[in-house]
Amino acid sequence: MRAENLTPNQLYERTVQNPVRIVDFLLALHRASAGGEPTVLCEDFAGSAAISRAWVERVAGGRAVAVDRDGASLAAVPHPRVATHVLDVRAPEIASLGPADVVHAGNFSIGELHARSELVGWARSARRRLVPGGIVALDTYGGESAWRLGTLERRRIEPDGSEIRWLWEQRSADPRTAEVVNTISFRVLHAGEVVLDLPDAFVYRWRLWSIPEIADALRDAGFAAISVHTRLDDPRTNGERAENALHSSCVALVVGR
């Protein structure tokens, strides 16, 4: 499919996300902590369920449960081994969607929960869905630049020669309330001409949870061990290397066992 015919979700998957890399890291994290081979993933705030689809493609006999409020996104790319549920993650019914080996909330989507009680409640429901030895993993961003306003642009060249440009903008950030507004815009060019322009394709109004806040919420929810990972190539990355990385801009995956 030509790039100018892609939907916003497809553009997002092709540029911003790296589902295969994330799945490989989740598998390595589970193996390092519990041993054995995980087979079931619960993906909360799933969007178009890209992580779930990558999971079932990479895990032999694997299954995934994808949860999101946006039924249109979930229905866009069905897969026979991905069960989709149009639900708010705060709904009581979510606790019945296990058992799972891994519960994952990516793309900074935990920021959709603006109250600490909601964060702890979600963590408790995640724990109830996990089998013994299971893990919960969620990401956030931080470091010294977390509250700065500005933009970041990236480019990708498609096989047909089209160029996809995507722009991340932190439009507002209030450290007093920890509330941020971020947007992602897309532009597709072919032979130097703009063939698709999608300003503000995604707009996010998040509560930016810090790593210590997430770790405390996971402990309050009953998780016994917490680790922080700032690299997606080594499941043992924690401690000193993660601490050093947090002094600058970073994306961190917080894992509860």
Secondary structure, 3 states (H helix, E strand, C coil): CCHHHCCHHHHHHHHCCCHHHHHHHHHHHHHHHHCCCCCEEEEECCCCCHHHHHHHHHCCCCEEEEEECCHHHHHCCCCCCEEEEECCCCCHHHHHCCCEEEEEECCCHHHHCCCHHHHHHHHHHHHHHEEEEEEEEEEEEECCCCCCCEEEEEEEECCCCCEEEEEEEEEEEECCCCEEEEEEEEEEEECCEEEEEEEEEEEEEEECCCHHHHHHHHHHCCCCCEEEECCCCCCCCCCHHHHHHCCCCEEEEEEEC
